[in-house]
């Protein structure tokens, strides 16, 4: 089985209801069964998600997400085979918000706290997400 990492960006569709607690519980249940791991960052306006696992399962999940009405303007940033997982123990972690501490971690990597999905370097984005998770644990909900 090839190990694949997919990263996407999307805007939240404000006309759709979003319950992040329910969302992360669904991810926990479904992803654990499929051996998928990852991180979902949600700042109230947009999502950045990293999904890791088998190529077919990652692809199928991404296509379900792309059809989900809670997302708008979804952009695939990267889909590549990798040697190891960045998030091996999390069926899906949720990082919410953009407080001063989160913004500080993010601004070490980017000139602004808004991601431009057309120009972002995915490796740099992954580094920023890892730092934000470590430095802002109060913003992190982990589903194992």
Residue pairs with C-beta under 8 A, 6 or more apart in sequence:
1 54
1 55
2 54
2 55
2 81
3 52
3 53
3 54
3 81
3 82
3 83
3 84
3 85
4 52
4 53
4 54
4 55
4 58
4 59
4 79
4 80
4 81
4 82
5 50
5 51
5 52
5 58
5 78
5 79
5 80
5 81
5 82
5 85
5 86
6 50
6 51
6 52
6 58
6 59
6 62
6 76
6 78
6 79
7 48
7 49
7 50
7 51
7 76
7 77
7 78
7 79
7 122
7 125
7 126
8 47
8 48
8 49
8 62
8 65
8 74
8 75
8 76
8 77
9 46
9 47
9 48
9 74
9 75
9 77
9 115
9 117
9 120
10 46
10 47
10 65
10 71
10 72
10 73
10 74
10 75
11 45
11 46
11 47
11 71
11 72
11 73
12 18
12 42
12 44
12 45
12 46
12 47
12 70
12 71
12 72
13 69
13 70
13 71
13 72
16 69
16 70
17 70
18 70
20 42
20 94
20 96
20 141
23 40
23 94
24 40
24 92
24 94
24 141
24 143
25 143
27 40
27 91
27 92
27 143
28 91
28 92
28 143
28 144
30 36
31 37
31 38
31 53
31 61
31 91
31 92
31 143
32 91
32 144
34 53
34 54
34 57
34 61
35 53
35 54
35 57
36 51
36 52
36 53
36 54
36 57
36 58
36 61
36 91
36 92
37 51
37 52
37 53
37 85
37 87
37 88
37 89
37 90
37 91
37 92
38 49
38 50
38 51
38 52
38 87
38 90
38 92
38 93
39 49
39 50
39 86
39 87
39 90
39 92
39 93
39 94
39 95
39 129
39 133
40 47
40 48
40 49
40 50
40 92
40 93
40 94
40 95
41 47
41 48
41 49
41 95
41 96
41 129
41 132
42 94
42 95
42 96
43 96
43 97
43 98
44 96
44 97
44 98
46 115
47 71
48 115
48 125
48 129
49 65
50 86
50 87
50 126
50 129
51 58
51 61
51 62
52 58
52 82
52 85
52 86
52 87
55 81
58 79
59 79
62 76
62 79
65 71
65 74
66 74
75 117
75 118
77 117
77 120
77 122
77 125
78 122
86 126
86 130
87 93
89 144
90 142
90 143
90 144
91 143
91 144
92 143
93 133
93 140
93 141
93 142
93 143
94 140
94 141
94 142
94 143
95 102
95 129
95 132
95 133
95 136
95 139
95 140
95 141
96 139
96 141
97 139
98 106
98 113
99 136
99 139
101 135
101 136
102 132
102 135
102 136
102 139
103 113
104 135
105 128
105 131
105 132
105 135
105 136
106 113
106 128
106 132
107 113
108 128
108 131
109 124
109 125
109 127
109 128
109 131
110 120
110 124
110 128
115 125
132 139
133 140
